[in-house]
């Protein structure tokens, strides 16, 4: 399977319309991005049934800004429309394979329950960890 170009026009339909989406945020001028590209492409061949998206941060600046992409490459993984993983930097092939396995093995009902509990804790002012944002809503 080849990679899919992700744009602001198709992002939502791809993430919501597919079980699992792995996203590589990159730019053509980025040396590490160019080095990571064949590793990412090979992973897309090994893991059929998953959408392997490429988000060109230069061409899709609005979408990159919406995700607050500050370092590239950045890899994100969505399952059932939920962002489950985000990490800047190149991942080795083995780490990509392990990541896909872990994401595929998650109980998404449990994930949704945890998100709901976390959002409730926020609403009640009980969130006890830092998200990198101000908790004074």
Secondary structure, DSSP 8 states (H G I E B T S, - for coil): ---EE--TTTHHHHHHHSSEEEEEEE-TT-HHHHHHHHHHHHHHHHSTTSEEEEEETTTTHHHHHHTT--SSSEEEEEETTEEEEEEES---HHHHHHHHHHHHHS-HHHHHHHHHHHHHHHHTT---S--SS----
